Amino acid sequence: MTYLEFLILFIGIPLFVISFWAFKKQCLFQKNIFGIGLMCLIALVYTTPWDNYLVMQNVWSYPPGVVLATIGYVPIEEYGFMVLQTMFAGILWSLVSSKVNVSGLSFSGKGIVASLIPGVLGGFFLYHKSGTYAGLILVWAFPPLAMQWGLGAGVLLSSFKRWMPLWVGLTLYLCLADAYAISTNIWTITPATRSGIEVGNLPVEEALFFALTNLFVFQGLCLWKAWRNR
């Protein structure tokens, strides 16, 4: 299976189904669509340099013949994955957005302090070769977490129960899809740069990556709604 085939089968088709469902439930109104588009743009801009660095450092690799072409060090399909995953999370969010009653943003010093924990932990991991991947994920995740938790920790905590099941469900689904991609050699995570802790054949770092990237989208759209309702 090629990366493009994987993307169509595991992301494109489910995304189409979820989008159709959200449309039928009249959840995809203009403000939600704009917010999802904004999240897609942010995800693409913020993730592109990081993805290129990972491939350049041989943390990720792709065997010959499974990708169409690359831009920089990263396959074209990977850029598509960034956008489609964000859209997937955003449309799932839209299914519960009407039940999330939040308004206004307020600075939270405790939120910023809490975001330091993954940042410091990531820095520590980077001192060890086997912590390279986890460290790069956590250090990369620190700025978005600091911004989101610093701007609206109260809003996020108050709404967490509403969107948490969808966040967990999407993360588990992407972990299963990723495990399949690894088993069929669509991409490889270099053993020397990871801890070696796995669930089945899925490196724990991959689960961490999906949990955080999905969290960014759900939190971002929650804060977007709170800001609109200020």
Buried (B, 14 or more C-beta within 10 A) or exposed (E): EBBBEBBBEBBBEBBEEBBEBBEEEEBBEEEBBEBBBBBBEBBBEBBBEBBBBBBEBEBBEBEEEBBEEBEEBBBBBBBBBBBBBBBBBBBBBBBBBBEBEBEEBEEBEEBBEBBEEBBEBBBEBBEEEBBBBBBBBBBBBBEBBBBBBBBBBBBBEBBBEBBEEBBEEBBEBBBEBBBBBBEEEBBBBBEEBBBEEBEEEBBBBBBBBBBBBBBBBBBBBBBBBBBEEE
